[in-house]
Amino acid sequence: MQWPRRAAPAGWCLGAALWGLASCTSVVPEALRGEVDRGLTYAQLAQDPEGYRGHIVVVGGEVLRVRPAGRDLELTLTERPLSPVDQSPMLGRASGGDLVVQVPGAARAEFREGFAVTVVGVVLGRESAEDPASAPRLEARHIQVWPVGAVELPARPQW
């Protein structure tokens, strides 16, 4: 089968437009984009949080616990891999482990258990300096909260 000559340029234009839109979708604020360590994986961070102290990372997760910590909030997340399309956490995927995120000046009502979030944060080290197996600790610089369960699909097709 041979495609009409006009279909190829139209396909290239559509592909370029979609690629351009996908590359524009970033939850990382423009002011932080040059500072983010994109090569640092959660597995590397979990293995040596002290070694990455001061690095700015992007991680996704599901909120397990929200706890007030003075004027801040402390979120405990279970890490989830990020979608390559919009950097939202892929909730059905296996977790790499937990992490703790300190959210300066946040109101408790902004976060609930079960929320999906993408965090841009600075690595502070481990949750507990005494426990070498404790979770990595971040200070949030930006958090994107994603809608979870907003669209419910029927269990079977309705036709």
Buried (B, 14 or more C-beta within 10 A) or exposed (E): EEEEEEEEEEEEEEEEEEEEEEEEEBBBEEEBEEEBBEEBBBEBBBEBBEEBBEBBBBBBBBBBEBEEEEEBBBBBBBBBBBBEEEBBBEBEEEBBBBBBBBBEEBEEEEBEEEBBBBBBBBBBBBBEEEEEEBBBBBBBBBBBEBEBEEEEEEEEEEE
